[in-house]
Amino acid sequence: MIVSLIAILVLFLLIILQMPISFSLFIVGFAGIWYLKGFDVANSVIHLAPLSGVISSDVAALPLFILIGAFALSAGIARDGYTAARLWLGKLPGGLGVATVAASSVFAACSGSSTAGAVTMGKLAIPEMRQNRYSDTLSVGACGAGGLLASMIPPSGMMVLYGLATGESISKLLIAGIIPGAILVLAFSFGIIAIAKIKPSAAPVVKETYTWKEKFGALPKTWGVFAIFGTIFFGIFTGFFTATEAAAWGALIALILLVIRTRKGFFKSFVSSCVESASITVSLLFLVLGAYVFSKLLVFAGLPGMISSTVSDLNLSPIIIMLGILATYFILGMFLDGVTMLLLTIPIYYPIITDLGYDGLWFGVIVVAMIEVGMVSPPFGIVAYSLKSIAPEIDIFRIFKGCMIFMVIQLVIVILLLIFPDMVMWLPDLMSN
C-alpha cells in the first residue's frame, strides 16, 4: 500500500514537472516493480508491454479511427456540416448555437477527438456567432459542448481505449454510445434554446433567411458523414464487421471523400493527414504502454485487491460506491487529460464495479461521460484551453463559465444513465453476436 501511494505521488510530481505522461508512467512503473520484484521481473514487464499492449487486431481500430478524423477534417466535412446545420437551424432561438452542436455531432461521427472537435467547430462558429452579437459565454460554451460529443458518438477513441483496458467488446462499446450521444445532442440543443428564450440578448435572432433550394442544396455535401457513420454502425451492429474492419472501411470511405474534395491538392492533404494521425497514434500507444507498466506495479503492490476488499468491508450501498468513484473523475479532470484519467483509473475501478454486480459495458459509457465533464472543468480543462488557443481575445474565465453551463447538463444526463441503464444497454443487447 505504501509503495502504491509513493508511486502515485511521484507520478503526479513528474507530471507537474511537465515530464511527458507516458514516460512518467514507464519510469515510475519500472522503478516500483524493480523495488518490489527485482530487476529481472521489471525488465520482463517492459519487454512484454509492447506484445500485450499493442500487438492486437483490436488495437488497429484506434489508429484507423484517428485516420478517419484526419481525412474527414482535410476534406472539409466540418465546414459542410456547419453550413447545412446553419441553413436549417439558424432561425431557431439560439439557432447558431444549436447549429454548432448539430454540426459537432456530424463531425463527431467521423472523429473521436474532443479537442479536435471543439477547435474545429470553434474556428467555424465563434466568429459567426460573435458577428451576430451572440454572447462570448454562449458561443464558446456551445463549441465546448459540441466537442465533447466526439468521445461518446462512434467512432470514439475513448471507447476503444476502455475496451483495450478492460477486455470489454469494443464493438458493443461503440454501439452503446449512440443513444447517450443522441440524448446529449438534444439536451445541449434544448439548453441553448432555453438560454436564448430566457436571455434573448445572449443569442439574437439571425436576420438572414434562406430559400428551400439553398437548404436542400446544402444536404448533398454531407453524404460522406452518413456514409462513414452508416458503414461503421450497420457493419458493427449486424455483426458483419468487427470494430477494426468497420474502422478500415470507414477510413477507405474517408479517403475517397478526400480524393473527391481536394483533387489537385490531394497529395498534400493526404500526407499531412497521415502524419497528423500517426503522431496522435504514437502518443496514445505510448500512453497505453506506460499505463500497462504502471498498472502492473499497482497489481504487484496489491492496491486493486486492497481497495476492493476495503470497499466490501464498508458495507455501503453499491450506488453510493458508484457515485464516489464517479466523483473522482470530476476531481481528476481538473488536473489530467481524459486518456490519462481513463488509463490510470480503470485498472483499479473496473474490478470493483464488476464485483458490485454492475455491467462493465454500461460502466464504460458512464466513465466516458464523466471524463467528458472533467475535460471542461476548471482549472485545467483541456477543451476549455483548446478553445482559448483559437479565441485568445476571450477571457479564460468566460470560457470556463460557458463550458460549465453544459457541464451541468451533462451531469444531469449522467444521472439519467445511472437511473435508466437501458438507455445504454438497449442497442448493444440487440446486436448480433
Helices and strands as residue ranges (DSSP letters): H 2-16, H 21-37, H 39-54, H 61-74, H 77-89, H 95-108, H 114-131, H 136-148, G 149-151, H 157-166, H 170-176, H 178-198, G 200-202, H 212-218, G 219-222, H 223-237, H 243-262, G 263-265, H 266-301, H 303-313, H 318-332, H 338-355, H 360-374, H 382-390, H 396-419, H 422-430
